Amino acid sequence: MFVHILAVLAPIFGLILTGFLCRRFQLIGPTAASELNRFVVWLCLPALIFESTATARLEDIWHPGFIWVTIIATLGVFAATVIWKLCSGRGLASASIDGLGAGYANTGYVGIPLCLLVLGDEGLEPALIASLIVVCLLFALAVVLIEVGLQTEKRLWPAVRKVSLALAKNPLVVTPIIGGLWNVLDIGLNQPAMTFLDMLGGATTPCALVSLGAFLAAKHTGSTNGAYGLVALKLVVHPLITWILAYHVFHLPEFWAKAAVLLAALPTGTGPYMLAELYQREPAVVSRTILFSTVGSLVSLSVLLAWL
């Protein structure tokens, strides 16, 4: 099983290493990490989110027990981390990105192939549901909190107006809303539009990982000690809470309970890094969290799968 997990994670390490080496050998410039990240945030990820929300079928994603377990566990870890960081003296924007580092599972690039490997063809369904929750709900909530945290207005209404305007311009908040409305109105997407979105959305993960590798190749100041706590929350606390909810609170069927725990135990995805780099909020901590959790998941996932 360790070999199978390594085979799933190897492309992630390969893309990070590619970005690292390209930057070290100056095949890409010093601003490449930032520019690639902006490309992902403004074009690739919105295309992926829009296609997912605009084409999702209710019968495929409506599994209330699994949905509630995933939402409660994910948002619970996120909220607890944000509160912990706020009590430690960090601002709301930085604390929200730390919260993402602890609760944002790599459900797409790692979760989908791993669920297919472990659970068979039916494993695609829970992986897609979890991906929608993580990318649309958790990510959008984090962006809202970051924008709120960045405002310095002391008067209520000017601050509300600034936050609302910033959110209205943010594609990561607007896109799932438009996609959801598109789905409800049953407008549909023709083949050229689907191909366009597939091509653009498909660039999300490789570009984000190459950007991460390029960022890791540069020298950065500041401590990255906070990464270890976030890794522990992601690889231990998140799946533990999910296991309690799935087996002892919601009493999910065995298949859905296993899927929920497996998806919660995944390493941190690239979403937190995208926002940390975009808002310039200690991306070094988040980049280490992604790297360390990905390496650590080789062991933690192997143990979990042997136990399950």
Secondary structure by P-SEA (a helix, b strand, c coil): caaaaaaaaaaaaaaaaaaaaaaaacccccaaaaaaaaaaaccaaaaaaaaaaacccccccccaaaaaaaaaaaaaaaaaaaaaaaaacccaaaaaaaaaaaccccccccaaaaaaacccccaaaaaaaaaaaaacaaaaaaaaaaaaaaccccccaaaaaaaaaaaaacaaaaaaaaaaaaaaacccccaaaaaaaaaaaaaaaaaaaaaaaaaaaccccccccaaaaaaaaaacaaaaaaaaaacccccccaaaaaaaaaaaaccccaaaaaaaaaacccaaaaaaaaaaaaaaaaaaaaaaaaac
